[in-house]
Amino acid sequence: MRDAPPKPVRFGDLGLRLVSGLALAAIAFIDLWMGGLWSAVLLAGLLIIMLWELDRMVSRDLPSKRSSRLPPKLSSRLSSGRSVTYSAFPGMAVCGALAVFATYLHGVLLGAFFLALGCAVAAVLGGRRKGWLIGGLLYMGLAVCAMVPIRHLEPNGLLLIIWLIVVVVATDVGAYFVGRLFGGPRLWPAVSPGKTRSGALGGLAFAGAIGVPMGVWIGQDIATSAFLSIGASIASQCSDLLESAVKRRFGVKDASHVIPGHGGVMDRLDGLVGGVWFVAICGMFGLGSLG
């Protein structure tokens, strides 16, 4: 989710966000509806872009306190000397894509093997940022791979994925409009100064209002639908805050600029990644009917 300002403002970016968001939603819906290899290709492509954004983000070298007191030319030379010589991204991207296809073709164990191989690549080539790269690969890679078996659950895998996307989007929309209309105290100023408590509550309310009846419609009982809708919304917002913290750590506003009006793919899918983690964990422990 994009950060909402702490007080009411104009919706000047709404048109661009809406157009690009609808175009992306149409592409994603077609691929997910077709299922099979098409959905695996879509998910592998999204994971590759997110890994590129992660590598691009964490490879930025922020000047230390010591170097900031040095002359600009010398500080610049010291910063460039700390850069990683070899990029871990190509190997991570290949392993991430193979993990998605392996999960689709042979199950989660082989997918996990390729993710572990990608972590080994990051450990060898990631330099001082290897911890960030490994953590990002596991966090995003496991979520993306988990979407493959969720999509192919019988009989309602497609409907479950659509429901989850709707809950995350409702959380985003509610936070955007309520936060911009009402403003108020910031949610977590140290991590994301723009997000407000009113926006967080608005996102939660929107998710419940849309997610609960939709969950009942696809076959969940009302208690399960309420639990999953509210839980996925909270997980979505927590994941969004996590990405905001990483971006703030490395001094970037957006993960990239590949999506007009929205920033990067990580900026768009951070909430969905959190929602997938919540739903997948619930499924592992039998909390809620996911089929």
C-alpha positions, 0 to 999 in steps of 0.5 A, spaced: 500 500 500 502 507 498 503 511 504 497 516 506 498 523 508 497 524 515 491 530 514 486 530 508 489 532 501 487 532 494 486 526 490 490 528 484 494 521 483 487 517 483 486 517 476 493 514 474 493 509 480 486 507 477 487 506 470 494 502 471 491 498 477 485 496 473 490 494 467 494 490 472 488 487 475 485 485 468 492 481 466 492 478 473 485 475 473 486 472 466 492 469 468 489 466 474 483 464 471 486 460 466 490 457 471 496 451 470 502 453 467 499 460 465 498 462 473 505 459 474 508 464 469 505 470 472 507 468 479 514 467 476 515 473 473 512 477 479 517 474 483 523 475 478 521 483 478 520 483 486 527 480 487 530 485 482 527 491 486 530 488 492 537 487 489 536 494 487 534 497 493 539 494 498 545 495 494 544 502 495 550 504 499 548 509 505 554 513 507 556 512 514 557 517 520 564 517 519 564 518 511 559 523 512 564 528 515 569 527 510 570 531 504 564 529 498 569 526 493 573 522 498 566 520 501 564 518 494 570 514 493 569 510 500 562 509 498 563 506 491 569 501 494 564 498 499 559 496 493 558 489 491 562 486 486 558 481 483 550 481 483 546 476 486 540 477 483 541 473 476 542 467 480 536 468 485 532 470 479 533 463 476 532 459 482 526 463 484 523 462 478 525 455 478 522 454 485 515 457 482 515 452 476 517 446 481 512 447 486 507 447 480 510 441 477 512 437 483 510 440 489 512 444 495 518 440 497 522 441 490 520 448 490 523 449 497 529 446 495 530 451 489 529 457 494 534 454 498 539 454 492 537 461 491 539 463 498 546 459 497 547 464 491 545 470 495 550 468 501 556 467 496 554 473 492 550 478 496 556 481 500 554 485 506 547 485 504 546 478 504 542 477 510 537 482 506 537 478 500 536 472 503 530 474 508 527 477 502 527 471 497 524 467 503 519 472 505 517 473 498 519 467 495 515 462 499 509 466 499 509 466 491 510 459 491 504 458 496 499 461 491 500 455 486 497 450 491 492 455 493 490 457 486 489 449 485 485 447 491 479 444 489 473 446 488 474 453 490 482 455 489 480 460 484 475 463 488 479 463 494 485 467 490 480 472 488 477 473 495 484 474 498 486 479 492 479 483 494 480 483 501 487 486 500 485 491 495 479 493 500 484 494 505 488 498 501 482 502 498 480 503 505 486 506 508 487 510 502 480 514 502 479 514 510 486 516 511 486 522 506 479 524 508 480 524 516 488 524 517 489 524 524 495 521 529 500 517 525 500 509 525 508 508 526 511 515 525 518 512 525 517 507 520 512 510 515 510 517 517 504 518 512 500 512 514 495 514 519 491 510 525 484 512 521 487 509 515 489 503 518 482 502 521 478 504 515 482 499 511 480 494 516 473 496 516 473 495 508 476 489 508 471 486 513 465 489 509 467 486 503 471 480 505 466 477 510 460 476 505 464 474 499 467 469 503 460 466 505 459 466 498 464 462 496 463 457 501 466 459 508 461 459 514 461 466 517 465 465 523 471 463 518 470 468 513 470 474 519 476 470 522 480 470 515 478 477 512 480 481 518 486 476 519 488 477 512 487 485 512 491 485 519 497 481 516 496 485 509 498 492 513 503 489 517 507 486 511 506 493 508 509 496 514 515 491 513 516 494 506 516 501 508 521 499 514 526 496 509 525 502 504 526 507 510 532 503 512 535 504 505 533 511 503 528 509 497 521 512 496 518 506 492 521 499 490 521 502 483 517 505 478 515 500 473 507 501 475 505 508 473 502 511 479 503 505 484 511 505 484 514 498 484 511 491 484 513 490 491 509 496 493 503 493 490 504 486 492 507 487 499 500 487 502 498 480 498 504 477 500 502 478 508 495 476 506 498 469 503 502 468 509 496 468 513 492 464 509 497 459 508 499 458 515 491 458 517 491 452 512 497 448 515 494 448 522 487 447 519 484 454 522 479 455 517 476 452 511 480 453 505 478 449 500 
